[in-house]
Amino acid sequence: MFTIYSLFSFVFFCAVFFFCSTFFYFFLFFSHFRCACVSNDMLRLRVRKKKKRDDDDDVNDDVNDARKKKKEETSERRDAFFGRRRVRRDTADEKKKKNKRNATMMSWKDVVALMVLLIFFLFVFSLYAREPTKKRTSSSSSSSSSRGGGGGGGGAPKVIAIGDIHGDEDVLRRLLFATGATDKVLGEDVRWMRERNEKTILVQTGDVVDRGRDSIGSFKFIRDIRNQALMSSSSGDGEDDVDKRQVRLLVGNHELMAIQADYRFIAKEELVALGEAQMDKYGEQEKIHPDSTIGTKALQKVGLLKWKKLFAPNEAFGKEIREFGSVVTVAGEGNCKSAFAHAGVLPEHLREMKIRSEDYDNNDANKKSLDKIINEHYRNSSKGVQMSGNNWQERSQLPGWINGGDGVFWTREPPDASEINGGCDKIKEIVEMLGVKRMVIGHTVQWQGMNSICGGKLVLIDSGMSYAYGGSRREAFVCEGVNGVPMAVDVHGKIRRI
């Protein structure tokens, strides 16, 4: 795909190549001309020496008379000798003149070389000129809109999806800005860009928490952006449909662990920070020495109590996951219409939920769509659930399709799908059932970056963007327009096709 950058690269390459070629032929011409000048100078010097020698001979008349007399005596022999020699010298002079003319002119080899270069440039240019103008324009416009330069309220519908954050608030802020969702990166007053995002849907596919040291900050930030979008799009009448919001937050297995009191993957730095904030609140921080082992463990325990309270059933974070969380959501139009999930939804999950084909209709506004039915099953199952993390009988309150190792939040089967093992057939089946072009999931890290399998029916967007995983591939999923294609946009706004 050609972009404005490829055009600049092509022009720069041509300019450099033309400069080098011109310099080479100028040097070659100058070298030949210099050689010709040196030959002429040597010839003039030889003539001067001969003339000087003849003048010296004329000074001594006696010597000249003797030489003339001697020459007359041997004139026949010398004439015959110098006659043959003179013929050979004339032939040599003619060759020198011919070489001199050739030195100031390009040879046929030089002409062929120039023709080859010209044909090469025309061929490369024809490759670029052959690309449709519409394609180049759409690529340039998507680049500018992703950086915040376009995509106004009257623009094309746009879908943005961000994968597993894992406690890295910085990368979350940078991706939202790079995709044009927010007005800046840093600060407490980061704003959802309502004017240019009236037709934008932002999806976060779960796993905001755990592993990184800013889980609570990341979760709070994405909820604040969601609330801003909710306020700007609400008209004040009608019921709020969670599954139709502009910013949609899916539940990941680590959010599920948060409401199950499973603390194995919480970063110790975050627990200490939560403990310090809690102790400062009650003025108890100075009583614990921060460098002592006992003090650090005590702060972690206090932080753990704070964490558990934040995700309790009656708290804001806990309600977000239980009552408003989603398993799958559908967003986009035309070729961008996609289903987003955390680990992936498979046909066997629907059978376990006992969802029949007559229970839903994705095209009838009077009936519930399949994604809405799945989400309602989850919310009805998880509402009010709080586990101790140690009691497996309590843990079994959630059905297997939620809490099981092969459930919708834990399965690793979709990323391993292929035509050989039959996994792609399942992906194609669920994609058809959801009425979309593809399914987009996170959960399983793709160290090479976002990619697609099963003929583009499954897109894997967990690029390990969190610093907890090294953060080498910090990308977001973007698909814009009715005829758009899935693109990966990094924190610098650089775009590549998935």
C-alpha positions as CSV (number, residue, x, y, z in Angstrom):
1,M,0.0,0.0,0.0
2,F,1.4,3.4,-1.1
3,T,1.1,6.3,1.3
4,I,2.4,9.8,1.2
5,Y,5.5,8.5,2.9
6,S,6.2,6.0,0.1
7,L,5.8,8.9,-2.4
8,F,8.3,11.0,-0.5
9,S,10.7,8.0,-0.3
10,F,10.3,7.4,-4.1
11,V,11.1,11.1,-4.9
12,F,14.0,11.1,-2.5
13,F,15.4,7.9,-4.1
14,C,15.1,9.3,-7.6
15,A,16.8,12.6,-6.6
16,V,19.7,10.8,-5.0
17,F,20.1,8.4,-7.9
18,F,19.9,11.2,-10.5
19,F,22.5,13.3,-8.5
20,C,24.9,10.3,-8.3
21,S,24.5,9.5,-12.0
22,T,25.1,13.1,-13.0
23,F,28.1,13.3,-10.9
24,F,29.5,10.1,-12.3
25,Y,29.1,11.1,-16.0
26,F,30.4,14.6,-15.3
27,F,33.5,13.1,-13.7
28,L,33.9,10.7,-16.6
29,F,33.6,13.6,-19.1
30,F,36.1,15.7,-17.2
31,S,38.6,12.8,-17.0
32,H,38.5,12.3,-20.8
33,F,38.7,16.0,-21.4
34,R,41.7,16.3,-19.1
35,C,43.5,13.5,-20.8
36,A,42.9,15.2,-24.2
37,C,44.3,18.5,-22.8
38,V,47.4,16.8,-21.4
39,S,48.0,15.1,-24.8
40,N,47.8,18.4,-26.6
41,D,50.2,20.0,-24.1
42,M,52.7,17.3,-24.6
43,L,52.5,17.7,-28.4
44,R,53.0,21.4,-28.2
45,L,56.0,20.9,-25.9
46,R,57.6,18.4,-28.3
47,V,57.2,20.9,-31.2
48,R,58.8,23.7,-29.1
49,K,61.8,21.5,-28.3
50,K,62.3,20.6,-31.9
51,K,62.0,24.2,-33.0
52,K,64.5,25.2,-30.4
53,R,66.9,22.5,-31.5
54,D,66.6,23.7,-35.1
55,D,67.3,27.3,-34.0
56,D,70.4,26.2,-32.2
57,D,71.6,24.4,-35.3
58,D,71.2,27.5,-37.4
59,V,73.5,29.5,-35.0
60,N,76.5,27.6,-36.1
61,D,76.7,28.1,-39.8
62,D,79.7,26.0,-40.3
63,V,78.1,23.1,-38.6
64,N,75.0,23.5,-40.6
65,D,76.9,23.7,-43.8
66,A,78.7,20.5,-42.9
67,R,75.5,18.8,-42.0
68,K,73.8,20.0,-45.2
69,K,76.6,18.7,-47.2
70,K,76.5,15.4,-45.4
71,K,72.8,15.3,-45.9
72,E,73.1,15.8,-49.6
73,E,75.5,12.9,-49.8
74,T,73.1,10.6,-48.1
75,S,69.8,12.2,-49.3
76,E,68.5,9.1,-51.2
77,R,69.0,6.7,-48.3
78,R,67.6,9.2,-45.7
79,D,64.7,10.2,-47.9
80,A,63.7,6.6,-48.4
81,F,64.1,5.9,-44.7
82,F,62.2,9.0,-43.5
83,G,59.5,8.5,-46.1
84,R,58.5,5.1,-44.7
85,R,58.8,6.4,-41.2
86,R,56.6,9.5,-42.1
87,V,53.8,7.3,-43.3
88,R,53.8,5.4,-40.0
89,R,53.8,8.7,-38.0
90,D,50.9,10.0,-40.0
91,T,48.9,6.9,-39.1
92,A,49.7,7.3,-35.4
93,D,48.7,10.9,-35.6
94,E,45.4,10.0,-37.1
95,K,44.8,7.5,-34.3
96,K,45.6,10.2,-31.7
97,K,43.1,12.6,-33.3
98,K,40.5,9.8,-33.3
99,N,41.0,9.0,-29.7
100,K,40.8,12.7,-28.9
101,R,37.4,13.0,-30.6
102,N,36.2,9.9,-28.8
103,A,37.4,11.2,-25.4
104,T,35.1,14.2,-25.7
105,M,32.0,12.1,-26.7
106,M,29.9,9.5,-24.9
107,S,30.5,5.9,-26.1
108,W,27.7,3.6,-27.1
109,K,28.1,1.8,-23.7
110,D,27.3,5.1,-21.9
111,V,24.2,5.6,-24.0
112,V,23.0,2.1,-23.2
113,A,23.6,2.6,-19.5
114,L,21.6,5.8,-19.5
115,M,18.8,4.1,-21.4
116,V,18.7,1.3,-18.7
117,L,18.5,3.9,-15.9
118,L,15.7,5.7,-17.7
119,I,13.7,2.5,-18.2
120,F,14.1,1.6,-14.5
121,F,12.8,5.0,-13.3
122,L,9.8,4.7,-15.7
123,F,9.0,1.2,-14.4
124,V,9.1,2.2,-10.7
125,F,7.0,5.3,-11.4
126,S,4.5,3.2,-13.3
127,L,4.0,1.0,-10.3
128,Y,3.0,4.0,-8.2
129,A,0.9,5.6,-10.9
130,R,-1.0,2.3,-11.5
131,E,-2.3,2.4,-7.9
132,P,-5.8,3.8,-7.7
133,T,-6.0,7.4,-6.6
134,K,-8.9,6.6,-4.3
135,K,-6.8,4.1,-2.4
136,R,-4.0,6.5,-1.9
137,T,-6.4,9.2,-0.7
138,S,-8.2,6.9,1.8
139,S,-4.8,5.8,3.2
140,S,-3.7,9.4,3.7
141,S,-7.0,10.4,5.2
142,S,-7.0,7.5,7.6
143,S,-3.5,8.5,8.7
144,S,-4.5,12.1,9.4
145,S,-7.8,11.2,11.1
146,S,-6.0,8.6,13.4
147,R,-3.7,11.4,14.6
148,G,-6.6,13.7,15.3
149,G,-6.5,15.7,12.1
150,G,-9.7,14.5,10.5
151,G,-12.8,12.4,11.0
152,G,-15.3,15.1,11.9
153,G,-18.8,14.6,13.1
154,G,-20.0,14.1,9.5
155,G,-17.2,11.6,8.8
156,A,-17.3,7.9,8.2
157,P,-18.1,5.5,11.1
158,K,-15.0,4.4,13.0
159,V,-14.2,1.5,15.4
160,I,-11.3,1.6,17.8
161,A,-10.4,-1.4,19.9
162,I,-7.7,-1.5,22.6
163,G,-6.5,-4.8,23.9
164,D,-5.0,-5.9,27.3
165,I,-3.8,-2.9,29.2
166,H,-2.6,-4.7,32.3
167,G,-2.0,-1.7,34.6
168,D,-0.1,0.5,32.1
169,E,-2.1,3.7,32.2
170,D,0.6,5.5,30.1
171,V,0.1,3.3,27.0
172,L,-3.7,3.6,27.4
173,R,-3.5,7.4,27.3
174,R,-1.1,7.4,24.4
175,L,-3.2,5.0,22.2
176,L,-6.4,7.0,22.9
177,F,-4.6,10.2,21.7
178,A,-3.0,8.5,18.7
179,T,-6.3,7.2,17.5
180,G,-8.0,10.6,17.8
181,A,-10.3,9.6,20.7
182,T,-8.9,12.2,23.2
183,D,-7.4,15.7,23.0
184,K,-4.1,15.0,24.8
185,V,-2.0,12.5,26.7
186,L,-1.2,13.8,30.1
187,G,-3.2,15.7,32.7
188,E,-6.3,15.3,34.8
189,D,-8.4,17.1,32.2
190,V,-8.0,14.7,29.2
191,R,-11.2,15.1,27.2
192,W,-13.1,12.8,24.9
193,M,-13.2,14.5,21.5
194,R,-16.9,14.5,20.9
195,E,-16.9,16.8,17.8
196,R,-14.9,14.4,15.7
197,N,-16.1,11.1,17.3
198,E,-19.8,11.3,16.9
199,K,-19.7,8.1,14.8
200,T,-16.8,6.5,16.7
201,I,-17.2,3.3,18.8
202,L,-14.4,2.6,21.3
203,V,-14.0,-0.9,22.6
204,Q,-11.7,-2.1,25.4
205,T,-11.5,-5.9,25.3
206,G,-10.8,-6.5,29.0
207,D,-7.8,-7.1,31.2
208,V,-7.3,-3.5,32.3
209,V,-6.1,-4.7,35.7
210,D,-3.3,-6.9,37.2
211,R,0.4,-7.2,36.4
212,G,1.1,-3.5,36.0
213,R,1.4,-1.0,38.8
214,D,-1.4,1.3,37.6
215,S,-4.4,-1.0,37.4
216,I,-6.7,1.2,39.5
217,G,-5.6,4.4,37.6
218,S,-6.1,2.7,34.2
219,F,-9.6,1.4,35.2
220,K,-10.6,4.8,36.5
221,F,-9.3,6.6,33.5
222,I,-11.1,4.5,30.9
223,R,-14.3,4.8,33.0
224,D,-13.9,8.6,33.0
225,I,-13.6,8.6,29.2
226,R,-16.6,6.4,29.0
227,N,-18.6,8.7,31.2
228,Q,-17.6,11.7,29.1
229,A,-18.8,10.0,26.0
230,L,-22.0,8.9,27.7
231,M,-22.8,12.5,28.8
232,S,-22.0,14.0,25.3
233,S,-24.2,11.4,23.5
234,S,-27.1,11.2,25.9
235,S,-30.2,13.3,24.9
236,G,-31.7,13.2,28.4
237,D,-34.6,10.8,27.4
238,G,-34.8,7.1,26.9
239,E,-33.1,4.2,28.7
240,D,-29.3,3.8,28.5
241,D,-28.4,0.7,26.5
242,V,-25.1,-0.6,27.8
243,D,-24.5,-2.6,24.6
244,K,-25.0,0.5,22.4
245,R,-22.7,2.9,24.2
246,Q,-20.0,4.8,22.4
247,V,-17.3,3.5,24.8
248,R,-17.8,-0.2,25.7
249,L,-15.8,-2.0,28.4
250,L,-15.6,-5.8,28.1
251,V,-14.7,-8.1,30.9
252,G,-11.5,-10.0,30.9
253,N,-10.3,-13.0,32.9
254,H,-8.4,-10.6,35.2
255,E,-11.5,-8.5,35.9
256,L,-13.2,-11.8,36.7
257,M,-10.4,-12.6,39.1
258,A,-10.9,-9.2,40.8
259,I,-14.5,-10.0,41.7
260,Q,-13.5,-13.5,42.8
261,A,-10.8,-12.1,45.2
262,D,-8.0,-13.8,43.3
263,Y,-5.0,-11.6,44.0
264,R,-2.2,-13.7,42.4
265,F,-1.3,-11.2,39.7
266,I,-1.7,-7.8,41.5
267,A,1.6,-5.9,41.3
268,K,3.2,-5.5,44.7
269,E,4.1,-1.9,43.9
270,E,0.4,-1.1,43.4
271,L,-0.6,-2.8,46.7
272,V,2.1,-0.7,48.5
273,A,0.9,2.5,46.8
274,L,-2.7,1.7,47.8
275,G,-1.6,0.9,51.3
276,E,0.4,4.2,51.6
277,A,-2.6,6.2,50.3
278,Q,-4.9,4.5,52.8
279,M,-2.5,5.1,55.7
280,D,-2.0,8.7,54.7
281,K,-5.7,9.1,54.8
282,Y,-5.8,8.1,58.4
283,G,-2.5,9.7,59.4
284,E,-0.9,6.4,60.2
285,Q,1.9,6.3,57.5
286,E,4.6,7.8,59.8
287,K,4.2,5.0,62.3
288,I,5.6,2.5,59.7
289,H,9.1,2.8,58.5
290,P,8.9,2.6,54.7
291,D,12.3,0.8,54.2
292,S,11.5,-2.0,56.7
293,T,10.3,-5.4,55.5
294,I,7.5,-5.5,58.1
295,G,6.5,-2.0,56.9
296,T,6.3,-3.1,53.3
297,K,4.3,-6.2,54.1
298,A,2.0,-4.2,56.3
299,L,1.4,-1.7,53.5
300,Q,0.7,-4.6,51.0
301,K,-1.9,-6.0,53.4
302,V,-3.6,-2.6,53.8
303,G,-3.5,-2.1,50.0
304,L,-5.0,-5.6,49.5
305,L,-7.9,-4.7,51.8
306,K,-8.4,-1.5,49.7
307,W,-8.3,-3.5,46.5
308,K,-10.9,-6.0,47.8
309,K,-13.2,-3.1,48.8
310,L,-12.9,-1.4,45.4
311,F,-14.2,-4.5,43.6
312,A,-16.9,-5.4,46.1
313,P,-20.5,-5.9,44.7
314,N,-21.7,-2.5,46.0
315,E,-18.7,-0.4,44.9
316,A,-18.4,1.4,41.6
317,F,-15.7,-0.9,40.1
318,G,-17.4,-4.0,41.3
319,K,-20.8,-2.9,39.8
320,E,-19.0,-2.0,36.6
321,I,-17.8,-5.6,36.1
322,R,-20.9,-7.4,37.4
323,E,-23.8,-5.3,36.3
324,F,-22.5,-3.5,33.2
325,G,-19.8,-5.8,32.0
326,S,-20.0,-7.4,28.6
327,V,-18.7,-10.6,27.1
328,V,-19.1,-9.6,23.4
329,T,-20.1,-6.5,21.5
330,V,-20.7,-5.8,17.8
331,A,-19.5,-2.5,16.3
332,G,-18.8,-1.0,12.9
333,E,-20.6,-0.9,9.5
334,G,-20.0,-2.7,6.2
335,N,-16.6,-4.4,6.0
336,C,-15.7,-3.0,9.4
337,K,-18.6,-4.7,11.2
338,S,-16.8,-6.8,13.8
339,A,-17.6,-8.7,17.0
340,F,-15.2,-8.0,19.9
341,A,-14.6,-10.3,22.9
342,H,-11.8,-11.0,25.4
343,A,-10.8,-14.6,24.9
344,G,-13.4,-15.5,22.2
345,V,-16.9,-16.9,22.0
346,L,-17.3,-20.3,20.4
347,P,-20.4,-22.3,19.3
348,E,-20.1,-24.7,22.3
349,H,-20.5,-21.7,24.7
350,L,-23.8,-20.9,23.1
351,R,-24.9,-24.5,23.5
352,E,-23.9,-24.4,27.2
353,M,-26.0,-21.2,27.6
354,K,-28.8,-23.0,25.8
355,I,-29.2,-20.2,23.3
356,R,-31.2,-21.3,20.2
357,S,-31.3,-19.7,16.8
358,E,-34.9,-18.7,17.3
359,D,-34.0,-16.7,20.4
360,Y,-32.3,-13.9,18.6
361,D,-32.4,-11.9,15.4
362,N,-29.5,-9.7,14.5
363,N,-31.4,-7.8,11.9
364,D,-34.8,-7.3,13.6
365,A,-34.9,-4.2,15.9
366,N,-37.9,-5.7,17.7
367,K,-35.8,-8.8,18.8
368,K,-32.6,-9.1,20.8
369,S,-29.4,-9.6,18.9
370,L,-27.1,-12.6,19.8
371,D,-24.5,-10.4,21.5
372,K,-27.1,-8.8,23.8
373,I,-28.4,-12.2,24.9
374,I,-24.9,-13.4,25.7
375,N,-24.2,-10.3,27.8
376,E,-27.5,-10.6,29.7
377,H,-26.6,-14.2,30.5
378,Y,-23.3,-13.1,32.0
379,R,-24.8,-10.1,34.0
380,N,-27.5,-12.3,35.5
381,S,-24.9,-14.9,36.5
382,S,-22.3,-12.5,38.0
383,K,-24.5,-10.0,39.8
384,G,-23.7,-9.9,43.5
385,V,-21.0,-12.6,43.2
386,Q,-18.0,-12.2,45.6
387,M,-15.7,-15.2,46.2
388,S,-13.1,-15.7,48.9
389,G,-10.7,-17.2,46.3
390,N,-10.1,-20.3,48.4
391,N,-13.5,-21.9,48.5
392,W,-14.2,-23.9,45.3
393,Q,-17.8,-24.4,46.2
394,E,-18.3,-20.6,46.2
395,R,-16.4,-20.4,43.0
396,S,-18.7,-22.8,41.3
397,Q,-21.5,-20.3,41.6
398,L,-20.5,-19.1,38.2
399,P,-21.2,-21.5,35.3
400,G,-18.5,-23.3,33.4
401,W,-18.8,-21.1,30.3
402,I,-17.8,-18.1,32.5
403,N,-15.4,-19.6,35.0
404,G,-14.1,-22.7,33.3
405,G,-10.7,-23.1,31.7
406,D,-12.4,-23.3,28.3
407,G,-14.9,-20.5,29.1
408,V,-15.4,-17.2,27.3
409,F,-12.8,-15.5,29.5
410,W,-10.1,-18.2,29.7
411,T,-10.1,-20.2,26.5
412,R,-6.9,-20.3,24.4
413,E,-8.5,-22.3,21.5
414,P,-9.3,-19.5,19.0
415,P,-5.6,-18.3,18.6
416,D,-4.6,-21.9,17.9
417,A,-7.3,-22.3,15.3
418,S,-6.4,-23.6,11.8
419,E,-8.0,-25.3,8.9
420,I,-6.3,-28.6,9.9
421,N,-7.6,-28.8,13.5
422,G,-11.1,-27.5,12.5
423,G,-10.7,-24.4,14.7
424,C,-11.3,-22.1,11.7
425,D,-14.6,-23.8,11.0
426,K,-15.8,-22.8,14.5
427,I,-14.6,-19.2,14.0
428,K,-16.5,-19.0,10.7
429,E,-19.6,-20.4,12.3
430,I,-19.7,-18.0,15.2
431,V,-18.9,-15.1,12.9
432,E,-21.8,-16.0,10.8
433,M,-24.1,-16.4,13.8
434,L,-23.1,-12.9,15.1
435,G,-23.7,-11.4,11.6
436,V,-20.3,-9.8,11.4
437,K,-17.2,-9.9,9.1
438,R,-14.7,-11.0,11.8
439,M,-14.2,-11.6,15.5
440,V,-11.6,-9.5,17.3
441,I,-10.1,-10.8,20.6
442,G,-7.3,-10.2,23.1
443,H,-6.2,-12.4,26.0
444,T,-3.3,-14.3,24.2
445,V,-0.2,-12.2,23.6
446,Q,1.0,-11.9,20.0
447,W,4.7,-11.0,20.3
448,Q,4.9,-10.2,16.6
449,G,2.1,-7.7,16.9
450,M,-1.5,-7.7,15.9
451,N,-2.3,-10.2,13.2
452,S,-5.2,-12.2,11.7
453,I,-5.8,-15.9,11.0
454,C,-8.5,-18.1,9.4
455,G,-8.6,-15.9,6.3
456,G,-9.1,-12.7,8.3
457,K,-12.1,-14.0,10.2
458,L,-10.2,-13.8,13.6
459,V,-8.0,-10.8,14.5
460,L,-5.7,-11.1,17.5
461,I,-5.0,-7.7,19.1
462,D,-3.2,-8.4,22.4
463,S,0.2,-7.2,21.3
464,G,1.7,-7.2,24.8
465,M,1.5,-3.4,25.0
466,S,1.9,-3.2,28.8
467,Y,5.4,-2.5,30.2
468,A,4.8,-5.7,32.3
469,Y,5.3,-7.6,29.0
470,G,8.0,-5.4,27.7
471,G,5.7,-3.0,25.7
472,S,7.5,-3.5,22.4
473,R,4.3,-3.5,20.3
474,R,2.0,-0.8,21.6
475,E,-0.9,-0.8,19.1
476,A,-4.6,-0.3,18.8
477,F,-7.1,-1.8,16.3
478,V,-8.8,0.8,14.0
479,C,-11.3,0.2,11.2
480,E,-12.9,3.2,9.5
481,G,-15.7,3.6,7.0
482,V,-18.0,1.1,5.3
483,N,-15.3,-0.3,3.0
484,G,-12.4,0.0,5.5
485,V,-9.9,-2.7,6.5
486,P,-8.5,-3.5,9.9
487,M,-5.4,-1.4,10.7
488,A,-3.0,-1.3,13.6
489,V,-2.1,2.2,14.9
490,D,0.8,2.5,17.3
491,V,1.4,5.2,20.0
492,H,3.1,7.4,17.4
493,G,0.2,7.3,14.9
494,K,2.0,5.0,12.5
495,I,-0.4,2.7,10.6
496,R,0.0,-0.7,9.2
497,R,-2.5,-3.2,7.8
498,I,-3.3,-6.2,9.9
